[in-house]
């Protein structure tokens, strides 16, 4: 088996979201550029420079081989004879860490922004050290295992949920902020009094449609298709992709959204006067 070399991802969720939003803001102001526009332009250029830097520097950040685990970010090597245990810790924020328990210390390596999967790490650790990754005190993973009744594919299912949550974040948030920014811009350009209100409503409908389509496509994946509705809903709640069913909260939510839209239409009308 070859050594496992894990590189840093070129793009990151929050940076991608900020780049999209800043690009929309800047592009809507190019016809009449003002001094304040230098701030979003500077931030946009800084974020793009980080992406370019990662494209150029493609050296691995983490290596697992016959010697041990090499953390290139901290310039540390954890040799197999000094490691007591290795575990992967998950949480609902779609991040996960490699926890290396040595004889006298415990080190945590953030894997969130690296191109890897727990399965690859598991196989490499088992091969090179003759050990297996243990869950230890990883409560979040234990809860998912309890839902799936210790299904063998629990790690892969968790990774799929993490990825779809990340996808919803870095696509959904720019859609929302971009739609609102575009609505504000059009409201200042057009005489029709309800441009912003209609734009806000259309943005909400677009987001809702995006969420529904994404969920349907996600459920078609082989690993997810085998889950029961109960298992899927419980795991989705753990990953904060769904809220527990509550009729009272649902009714309150619809009422709040209705009042919010009425308020936005009123504000949109007043702003056009």
Order of alpha helices (4+ residues) and beta strands (2+ residues): beta-alpha-alpha-beta-beta-beta-beta-beta-beta-alpha-alpha-alpha-alpha-alpha-alpha-alpha
